Amino acid sequence: MATVELRFSALPEHVRTARLVAAAVARRAGVDEAVLDEVRLAVGEACSRAVGLHRNGGISAPVKVVLVEEEKQFSIEVGDEARHAPIGAAAGDGAGADADVEEDEMGLAVISGLVDDVEVTAGEHGGQIRMTWPTTPPATALT
């Protein structure tokens, strides 16, 4: 099992780097070439969501991305340290909070549309999105 961990400041310009790293590691892990665009888009959405949560919450901790290559699957975990309200509940008062919740739910819907195997956990001390794709073993040359 190989693992790559990436931490970056909650700045939108770092999301592109996270997408590129995720695609490169996914390719090396054996994720089907046809799915790599979905990997890039899903990681970009998850990282953008985490960056937004950190910036809106005034959190200086880095966003954490863990890429895990296992025997028959490849997973990416994007973690934030933002305090989360229960899914479907407003995070605060007023229209701004409602818009934030709506944007958050839209981001999760986009990720769910891109990735078949998604697990979202969220609580008082942060949240995590775990996305998993199947891998194919490398072709062996016949001699």
Secondary structure, DSSP 8 states (H G I E B T S, - for coil): -EEEEEEE-S-GGGHHHHHHHHHHHHHHHT--GGGHHHHHHHHHHHHHHHHHHHHHHT--S-EEEEEEE-SSEEEEEEEE------TTS-SSSHHHHHHHHHHHHHHHHHHHHH-SEEEEEEETTEEEEEEEEE---------
